[in-house]
Amino acid sequence: MAAADKPLVWLRGEVKTPPFSAAARLEAGTLLRRLQAGEKLSMPHSRPMPAIGARCHELRVVDEARTWRLAYRIDADAIVIADVFPKTTPQTPARVIADCKRRLRLYDQLSRED
């Protein structure tokens, strides 16, 4: 990681094998590394998630048996991962959106206290 790269802050979830295949884990790692370096990703790798909040996106990782999503937010000082989950429906479940909002709100509150 270069000095200018943003750190990853994991609020929930992880990318490991299993349940990710080795190839999907490497793809997720490569995409996260590009985000850390400041690259703006777009489809098919990432799409905006305004339902979660400003600067929020959904990273898309296609695996052998399923498709994974990483809900993240781009902050000035970090890439904040709010959730990692398998995509099983056409729309992101309302529960996932609500959980991500709650986690990010708590993260923001705790960050302001520091």
C-alpha positions as CSV (number, residue, x, y, z in Angstrom):
1,M,0.0,0.0,0.0
2,A,1.4,3.4,-1.0
3,A,1.5,6.2,1.4
4,A,-1.3,8.0,-0.4
5,D,-3.6,5.0,-0.5
6,K,-6.8,5.0,1.6
7,P,-7.1,2.3,4.3
8,L,-10.0,-0.1,4.3
9,V,-12.4,0.1,7.3
10,W,-14.4,-3.1,7.6
11,L,-17.7,-2.6,9.5
12,R,-19.1,-6.0,8.6
13,G,-18.1,-9.0,6.5
14,E,-14.9,-10.3,5.1
15,V,-13.5,-11.6,1.8
16,K,-12.0,-15.0,2.4
17,T,-11.9,-18.5,0.8
18,P,-14.4,-20.1,1.5
19,P,-17.1,-19.0,0.9
20,F,-15.5,-16.9,-1.9
21,S,-13.6,-19.0,-4.5
22,A,-10.0,-18.2,-4.7
23,A,-10.6,-16.4,-8.1
24,A,-13.4,-14.3,-6.6
25,R,-11.3,-13.4,-3.6
26,L,-8.5,-12.2,-5.8
27,E,-10.9,-10.2,-8.0
28,A,-12.4,-8.5,-4.9
29,G,-9.0,-7.8,-3.6
30,T,-7.9,-6.2,-6.9
31,L,-11.0,-4.1,-7.1
32,L,-10.6,-2.9,-3.5
33,R,-7.0,-2.1,-4.1
34,R,-8.0,0.1,-7.1
35,L,-10.4,1.9,-4.9
36,Q,-7.7,2.5,-2.3
37,A,-5.5,4.0,-4.9
38,G,-8.3,6.5,-5.7
39,E,-9.6,5.0,-8.9
40,K,-13.3,5.5,-9.6
41,L,-15.0,2.2,-10.6
42,S,-18.1,2.0,-12.7
43,M,-20.2,-0.8,-14.2
44,P,-19.8,-3.7,-14.5
45,H,-17.6,-3.6,-11.3
46,S,-19.4,-1.0,-9.2
47,R,-22.6,1.0,-9.2
48,P,-23.8,3.8,-7.0
49,M,-26.1,3.0,-4.1
50,P,-27.9,6.3,-3.2
51,A,-30.4,4.3,-1.2
52,I,-27.7,3.7,1.4
53,G,-26.3,7.2,1.2
54,A,-24.0,9.7,-0.4
55,R,-20.7,8.3,-1.8
56,C,-22.1,4.8,-1.3
57,H,-21.6,2.1,-3.9
58,E,-22.0,-1.7,-4.4
59,L,-18.9,-3.6,-5.6
60,R,-19.9,-6.6,-7.8
61,V,-17.9,-9.8,-7.7
62,V,-19.1,-12.8,-9.8
63,D,-18.1,-16.1,-8.3
64,E,-18.5,-19.7,-9.5
65,A,-21.7,-20.5,-7.6
66,R,-23.0,-17.0,-6.7
67,T,-22.5,-13.3,-7.1
68,W,-21.1,-11.3,-4.2
69,R,-21.7,-7.7,-3.3
70,L,-19.6,-5.4,-1.1
71,A,-21.5,-2.3,0.0
72,Y,-18.9,0.5,0.5
73,R,-18.6,4.3,1.0
74,I,-15.8,6.4,-0.3
75,D,-14.7,8.8,2.5
76,A,-11.9,11.4,2.2
77,D,-9.7,9.3,4.5
78,A,-10.8,5.7,3.9
79,I,-12.9,3.2,2.0
80,V,-15.6,2.0,4.5
81,I,-17.0,-1.5,3.8
82,A,-20.5,-1.6,5.3
83,D,-21.4,-5.2,4.3
84,V,-20.4,-8.2,2.3
85,F,-23.3,-10.4,1.2
86,P,-24.3,-12.9,-1.6
87,K,-26.6,-11.4,-4.1
88,T,-29.7,-13.7,-4.4
89,T,-32.4,-11.3,-5.6
90,P,-32.6,-8.7,-8.4
91,Q,-32.8,-5.9,-5.9
92,T,-30.7,-5.3,-2.8
93,P,-32.8,-6.4,0.2
94,A,-34.3,-3.6,2.3
95,R,-32.8,-5.2,5.4
96,V,-29.3,-4.9,3.9
97,I,-29.8,-1.3,3.0
98,A,-31.1,-0.5,6.5
99,D,-28.2,-2.3,8.2
100,C,-25.7,-0.5,6.0
101,K,-27.2,2.9,6.9
102,R,-27.2,2.0,10.6
103,R,-23.6,0.8,10.5
104,L,-22.4,3.9,8.6
105,R,-24.3,6.3,10.9
106,L,-22.7,4.6,14.0
107,Y,-19.3,4.8,12.3
108,D,-19.7,8.5,11.7
109,Q,-20.8,9.1,15.3
110,L,-17.8,7.2,16.7
111,S,-15.4,8.9,14.3
112,R,-16.6,12.3,15.4
113,E,-15.9,11.4,19.0
114,D,-12.2,10.6,18.4
